[in-house]
Amino acid sequence: MKIRDSGMPNEEMWGEFFKPKIVIKTLGIDNSIRDIVDFGCGYGTFTIPVAQTVRGKVYALDIEPEMIEETKRKAKEEKLGNVEVILRDFISKGSGLKDESVDYVMLFNILHLNKPETLLKEAYRILRKGGKLGIIHWNYDSNTPRGPPMEIRPKPEQCIEWSRNYGFNHPIRYDLKPYHYGIVMEKTK
């Protein structure tokens, strides 16, 4: 199941919206993390720098075969043996990963889907106790150069509330200028 309003711009334009290495550092992704999941890996914008940072495996999931192939190509080009690229409808079928098997889940620019609880439940299931949930989304500002329509674009407070409803605690918010915000929460039970 594709996410509503999930069309990606071309890679050059997409790359102008982020500074991935700064974002991952800000959101606490470092070499203390073993295994991590990137739901909706797209062009590998975050998958590749994350794989260069963490000490374990990066599971890069996407429903689009073209995105999977692009991420796979980049991982091979960078000689990264810790990237497992998975073509999967993770919204309908889950991640396919074992319970409590990862340290960090990345939900980047994806919580505008119809039922965000689907991904939050799955994130909670696969995270180890003490694991982190990282969220990035477009600022709730119609002047951003991209992003989903305002009527489906979640505000940071909504993301925190949804996440709390599914067992995540201790939210920390970040301003990821110029277009995004970030939130990190923890699985405490």
HELIX and SHEET records of a PDB file:
HELIX    1   1 GLU A   11  GLY A   15  1                                   5    
HELIX    2   2 PRO A   20  THR A   26  1                                   7    
HELIX    3   3 THR A   47  ALA A   51  1                                   5    
HELIX    4   4 PRO A   65  GLU A   77  1                                  13    
HELIX    5   5 PHE A   90  LYS A   93  1                                   4    
HELIX    6   6 PRO A  116  ILE A  126  1                                  11    
HELIX    7   7 PRO A  156  ASN A  165  1                                  10    
SHEET    1   A 7 VAL A  83  LEU A  87  0                                        
SHEET    2   A 7 VAL A  58  ASP A  62  1                                        
SHEET    3   A 7 ILE A  36  PHE A  39  1                                        
SHEET    4   A 7 VAL A 102  PHE A 108  1                                        
SHEET    5   A 7 LEU A 127  TRP A 138  1                                        
SHEET    6   A 7 HIS A 180  LYS A 187 -1                                        
SHEET    7   A 7 PHE A 168  LEU A 176 -1                                        
END                                                                             
